[in-house]
Amino acid sequence: MKNPEQEVPVYSVAVLDVRDTDCPGYWRTPAVFSRLDLAIQAVRDNEMDISEGGSNQYAIVEKTYLNQVYPQAEERYWFEWNSTEEEYVESQIPPKYALVYSFGIG
């Protein structure tokens, strides 16, 4: 049985620059939130230019829990940069990343 004190969800926002490579050439976690709606809004608003001028083609919001070693993301929400509209839009997980989890925790 899980300890309720350990069930504290966090929502990390990771951004990926995958130009010129099949693997994530660069990713980082610019934000962590305690609520899903705040994390998604930060991505949609491109807060603090997390897209870095559109060079981060993807943003991922992942739900994990505090107080765990090697936490596995239980929920993932993918966004792709739309250079025409200059915003992140919801997208499907690119097939090459379907089995890659926990970008937000490194």
C-alpha positions, 0 to 999 in steps of 0.5 A, a space after each residue: 500500500 502506498 503511503 499517502 504522504 508520498 503521493 504528492 504529484 508534480 508536473 514538470 515542463 521539459 523542452 526538447 531541441 531535436 534539430 539535426 538528430 534522431 535523439 533528443 539533442 538537448 532538453 531541459 526542465 524550465 518549470 515545475 508546478 503543483 497543478 496540471 492546469 498551471 503547467 499546461 498554461 505555461 506551455 501554451 503561453 510560452 512563458 519566459 520564452 521556453 521555446 527559445 525563439 522556436 528552437 525547442 520543437 517540443 514541450 512535454 508536461 509530465 506527472 510524477 510524484 515527490 519522494 521517489 527514486 527514479 519516478 516514472 511519468 504517469 501522465 504525459 502531455 506533448 506539445 509541438 511548436 507551431 512556427 506560423 502561429 508562434 505557439 505550442 499546440 497539443 500534439 501526439 507523442 512522436 513515435 520515436 519517443 513513445 517509450 521515453 519517459 521522465 524527461 522532466 526529472 533528467 
